Amino acid sequence: MKKTIGLSLIALAVAGAGSANATVIIFDGNNGGTAKAGTLETGTGTTVGTDVRGDPLAFNDFTVLAGFSTSTNLADNSFNTSEINNSSDAYQDLTPAHGGLGAYSDSANDKFKSDTDNLESNLITGSTGDEVLFFNFNTAVILEQVWFNGDHTENVAFTNNGGFDAGDTLFNIFFSTDGMNYQSVFGGSGQQAPINQEYLMTGLTSAYSMYAIAATGWNSAPGGYIEAIRYASVPEPGTLALLGLGLAGLGVAGRRKAA
């Protein structure tokens, strides 16, 4: 019984350590009009007025690259980077009331010449041309939550009628272990509508260093920005070992006292 209690204490302590290490990075200069407990970071790239774009955009803990799908639908549960055109730039729109991270896709294809700086879907056909941002972290982290520029239907349209409408901007979040094959965090269900037009939870419990976030939906979906992300670092093995030894020592001290 005492051993079970000791192991439970270790598990709770590890969970608490992960939660304590959570970081929120905000990309919208006006924070989307909703205060979040996080840090506003401006990526390192080429200045465009008061905004910034780059290939990649560099942040303290990660870099962001942009692309668009050429032969696959990013609404599905997986993709390979061979199906992505990486000629886009990641774009951080800092100035509007509802900005954040998006992508700007220059191309000889006439349809791309009207592309805006947010994250859009179906720039080529009704199932291809989904813009995607790749987040490459310096170390493995658990991506817990992604905020979009929600609560304003001009950018993330969604009618809560029990299903998706033609104008709804949906999103998909992926992870990768090799930088080539990406799997949706939502499994076979793929694309999702942001909760309250605001955010998506990944439900991940494992850490990865490579993630991707794509805009999906149908032809008339207007797209949106990534307003903020929350991720948690994973305790180092040495830290976990010391934590376990410390709790084990508490257990021994307890037994001696009882004796």
N, C-alpha and C positions, 0 to 999 in steps of 0.2 A: 504494500500500500504506500509506504514511504517513497519507494522507488518511482511509483507511478506519479505521485505528487511532485517529485523532483523533476521528472521529465516534463510534466505539464508546465512547471515554472519556467523551464528552459524554453519551451515552445512559445509561451506567452512573451518572454523576454525578447526572443528573436523577432516575433511579430511586431512588438513595440519598437524595436530598433529599426526595422524597415520603415514603419510609419513615420518615425521621427526624422528619417532621412529624406522625406518627400520634398521635392522642389517644384515650384510653379514658376514657369517662365511665360511672360506676357509679351505678345508681339504687336498689339494694338496700342498706339500712343495715347488714345483716349480711353483705353481699357473697355471699349464697347459700352460705356455708360454704366457698367456694373462693377463695383469694386471687388477685386479678388486679392487674397493674401498671396502675393507673388512679386516677382521682380521683372520690371520692364527691361528687355535687352534689345539693342539695335544691332543687327548683323553687320559684319564687316564685308563691304562690297563696293559697288559703284554708286555714288550718290546721284539720285534723280530728284531734283528739287529738295523736298524734305523727306523723301523716301529713299530706299536703297534696294538695289538688285544685284544679283551675282550668280556665278556658276562655279563654285557654290557660294552660299552665304555662310559665313563663319560666326558661330556663337561660342560661349565659354565652354560648354560641355558637349557640343555637337556641331555638325555642319548640315546644311540643307541643300539638296540638289533637286532640280525639277525636270519633268519630262511629260510625255503624253503617250497613251497606248496607240499602237498602230494596227495590231491584228488580234486584239483580245478585248473582252469587256471587263473592266475592273469592278463591275458590280458583282462578279462571281467570287468564288472562295479562294482562288489562287491565280498567280501569274508568274511568268519568267521574264527577266530583264531583257531577253532577246526580243520581246514583244513591245519594248518601250523605245521611243525616240527621245534621246537625252539632250536635244538642242535647245530646250527651254531654259529660261533663267528663273531662279527663285526670286520672288519679289515681296518686299516687306512694305506694305502701305501703312504708314504711321499717322497720316494726317486726318482722315475722315472720322466721323463719329463711330463708324463701324468698319474698321480696317483689320489688318493682321497680315498673315502670310498667305501668299498666293503664288501664281506662276504666270510668266509672260512667254508665250510661244510664238516666236518669229518663224515664218516658213514661206517657201515659194507657193504653197497652197493658198489660193485666194481667201479661203475661209478663215485662215489664221490671221489675216491682216486686220480683222476687226476684233481680235482677242483682247480682252481686258486683263487687268493685273490680278484678278482674284482667281480662285480655283474653280474651273469649269469642266463640264462633261460634254461628251458627244461633239467634239469640234470637227470630226471627220464624217462620221455617220451616226446613226441612232444607237450604235453599240461600240464604236471606237472613237478615239480622240479624247479619252478621259484624262484630264490633267492630274498628275500625281507628284507629291513631294516626298523625297527620301530623306529620312533623319538618320544620320550616322553618328552614334554616340562614341565618346572616347573610351568608355567602359560599358559593360553590360548593365542595363537598368530595366526596371519594370515600368513600362508606360502604362499609367493607370487611367488617365482621363484626358480627353481632348475637348476643348471648348471651341465652338464656332461662333460666327457673328450672328447670334440668335436674337429672338424677340423683335425682328423687323422683317416682315414678309417680303419686302422688296428685294431682299438678297437670298433668303432661305425660305422659299415658299413652302408651306405645308398646311393642308387642311385636315384636321383631325376627324376624319370620317370613317375610321376603322380600316383604312387602306391608303395606298399612295395615289396621288394625282399626277397628271402629266407634267405639271409645273413644279413638282417637288424636287428640290436639290437633296440628294441622299449622299452618304459618305461611306467609305469602307476603310478599315484600318488593318494593316498587315504587319507581320513580323518575318524575319529571315534569319537563318543560321549561317548562310553561305554568301549572302549578297546577290544571289541570282534567283533563287526560288523563294517566293513570298506566299505566305498563307494568311488568310483572313482570321483575325481574332474572333470573329463571329461564326466561324465554322462554315457549314454548308449554307447557312442563311444569307451570307454575304452582306450586301449593302444595307445600311440602316438609316432611319430618319433620326436626327438629333432629338434627344429628350427635351421637351418644352422648347423646341427650336434652338437649343442652347448647347448641349454637350452630349458626348458619348462616353460610357465607361467601357474599358476593354475587358475587364474580368480576368486579366492575366495574373498568374502567380509565379511565372518563370521570367527570368531576366534575359534580354537580348540587347545587342548593340546596334541592330539595324531594323528600322521600321519604315513603313510607307503609309501615307494618308492620301486617298484619292477622292475626287468628286465624281459622283455617278448620277443615276437618275435618267430622265428621258429628254427628248430633244429640246423642249422649252424650259428646262431647268436653268435658272439664272446663275447658279454657282454661289460661292461664298468664300470667306477667309477663315483661316485657322487663327483664332483669337489668342489661345493659350494652350499649354500642355502641362500636365503634372506627371512626374516620374519619380521613382524611388530607387535609391542606390541599394546595393546588396552588401550586407556586412562582410568584411574580409574573413577568410577562414581562421586567421589567427585571432581575430576579435571574437568569433564564435567559440573557439577553443577556450579562450580566457574566460568568457562568460560561463561556459559549461563548468569549468574548474571552480569558478567562484561560487556557483550555485551548489555544486557538489560539496564544497567546503561548508556551506551553510547547512547542508543536510547532515554532514558528519557532526558538526557542532550541536545540532539539535538532538541527535541520538545520544551524544555524551551527556547532554544536560538531562535528558530523560532518564539515563542510567543513574 
